[in-house]
Amino acid sequence: MLLFKVSLIGVLFASISFCSYQTHTLNLLISLEAVMLCLLLFSFSISTMFGMSSHLFLVLLTFAACEAALGLSLLVSMLRLRGNDLVTALSSLSFFAQNTTDKSCWEFIKSS
């Protein structure tokens, strides 16, 4: 029962940190990983309390690993294209339009 309460409090605090730290993409990814970790703990505590199988735990663990890999790859590509990880740079439609005229960007794409 204690594990259940700790996981719920963790989901609450991780969600608050996810909503409040919206300046850098890396901060958002770390907060999202904290939410996923607390949800994993929550699903594990539910499955042990009620004697259920841990299939949901394994599915959430798989999604968390895929989300982390995808988030880090997008962060690296954004840092290569823009040079910063600010969320405000992603919210504008000019994110891709500014990179189309840059010759170094096209040379980077052709070389890979």
N, C-alpha and C positions, 0 to 999 in steps of 0.2 A: 504494500500500500504506500509505503514511503517513496519507492521508486516511481510510482504513478504520479504522486504529488510533485516530486522533483522534476519529472519530465514535463508536466503541465506548466509549472513555473518557468522552466527553461524555454518552452515554446513561446510563452508570453514575453519574456525578456528578449529573446532572439528576434521575435517579430517586431518589437518596439525598436530594437537597434537597426533592423532592416529598414524600417520606415524613417528613421531619423538620420541615418548616415547615407545621404544620397548624393554626395559630391564626387567620390571616386568609385570607379568600377570595382577595384580590388576590395574596398570596404563592403560593397554590396555582396560580392562573392563570398567573403568570409562570413558575413551575417547570414547569407543563405545556407552556407554549410552548417552553421550553428543551428539553424531551424531544422535542417534535415537530420542532424545528429540528435536533437531533442525528439523529433518525430520517430526516429529509430528506437530511442530509449522508451518512448511511449508505447510503440507497437510491441516491443519486447515485454514490457511490464504487463500489458493487456493479455498477451498470449500466455504468460506464466501465471497470471491471476486466475484466468478462466480455464487453464489446461488445454488451450488450443494449439494447433500446429503453428510453426513459425514461418509459414510461407509469405505472409505479408511483410515480415521483417526482411526476408531475402529479396523480395521485390523492391522494397524501399531502399535497401542497401545498393541494389543494382542501379536504380534511378539516381541515387546520390552520387555514385561513382561516375556515371555517364554525364550528369550535370556538372560535376567538377571538371571533368576533362574538356567538355565543350566550353565551359566558361573560361577556363584558362587559355584554351586555344583562341577564342575570340578576343581575350584580353591581349594576348601576344600580337595578334594580327592588327588590333586597333593601335597598339603602341608602335608597331612598325609603320603604319600608315599615317598616324596623327602625331605621335610623339608624346602623348599624354593619355591619361585614363579618366578624364573627366566625363561625367555622365551628360553634362550639358552639350558636349560635342556630339553625342549620339542622338540627341533629341531634335536636331535640325535636319532638314532635308538636304542641306548643302554638304553633308558629310561625304557623300560619294561624288558630288558635282565638283568639289574643289580638287579632288584627286584625279579627275579625268584629264586635266590640262597639264598635270605634272609629269614630265618625261621620265623622271627617276622612278616614279611609281610604275609606269608601263614597262620600263626596263627591268624592274624587279619581278614583275609578273611574267615577262617573257623568259627570264632566266630560270624561273622555277618550273 
